[in-house]
Amino acid sequence: MAEDLHLSDKHRMQIEANFFATKEEILGTEQFALLFQNVFDYNWDGVLQYAEFRDIVKYMPITDDQEDQAIAKFFPEPTDELDADKYDELMKFLNGCLEQQNIAK
């Protein structure tokens, strides 16, 4: 997966150290959400930029209309950044998009 997402070796190693130290871990929902956030936070600044958002939706089976709605709501300006609260709101929005398509429950 790291190769598909074009993660640098440093980024991949940091994620492995943080989430898979023993390589036997089983992640719960909260841990997986943190992992997902860390995978796409390429510059490790704790906020989500528009380019990082675009990479997330590239791997999600949402419609173009749903993507446009997300952009209008969360990134009206490409320079906008999402803090942790807005990131959580975005994830709920995207999960709702998947639920509408009967992909997630």
N, C-alpha and C positions, 0 to 999 in steps of 0.2 A: 504494500500500500504506500509506503514512504516513497518508493520510486515513482509510482503513478502520480503522486502529488508533488513531485519534484522537490522534496525536502532536502536540505543540505545535510551532510553527515553530522554536523554539529547539532542541528535541530533534531534529527532523528535520535541521536545519542542522548540528548537532554530529555526527550520524551520517554525513551526507554528507561532511563535512570529514574524519572519521576513516577512512571506508571507500571513498569515491568521490571523492577529491580531483581526479582528472583526468577523471572520468566515463568512463574507459576500462578500469577495473579489472575483473578476473575473480577472484572470490574462491574460494580453496581451502576445503577442509573446515574447517580450524581457524579461518580468517578468518570463514567463514560462521557458525560457532558463536559467535564473539565478537560478530559483528553481531547475531545472534539475541538474545544476552544483553543487549546494549546497547539493543536496541529495546524490550525489556520491562522494563528497569531504569529506570522512569519518574523516579525521584528521584535517579538517578546515585549511589547509595550503595554499590554493589558487592555488595549482598546481595539475595536474592530474597524479597520478602514474599508473603504469602498472596494478596493482591489481584492482584499481578503474575502469580503462578502461575495464578490463575483466568483471567486474560486469555490466557495461553499455551494452556491446555487448551481454551479457547473456540474456538480456531482449529485444533485438532488432532482428527482423526477417531478418538478413542478412545471406548471404551464407558463408560457410567456406572459400571460395576463397576470398570473400570481406574482411572477418576478417583477413586473412593472408596478404592481401594488406595493410590494416590499420596498422597492426603490423609492416610490413616492412617499411612503410612510417613514422609512428609516434613513434614507440617503437622498433627501431632496436636492442637496448639493453634493457633488462627488468628493468634496473635502470634508464632509461630515464624518465624525467618528462616534462609535457606540461604546459607552462605558458598560460595566457589568450588568446594570439593571436594564438598559436598552438592549443589550445582547440577549438577555433572558427573554425579553419581550419579542425580539426577532425570532428566537428559536421557537417560542410558542406559536407565533404567526406561521412559521414554516411548517411546524408540526400540524397546525390546522389545515394548511394547504394539502398536506399528505393525507390527512383524514378525509378531506373532501373528495379525494380520489380513491378512497378506501385502501390506501397503502399503509397507513399507520392508524393505531387506535389509542 
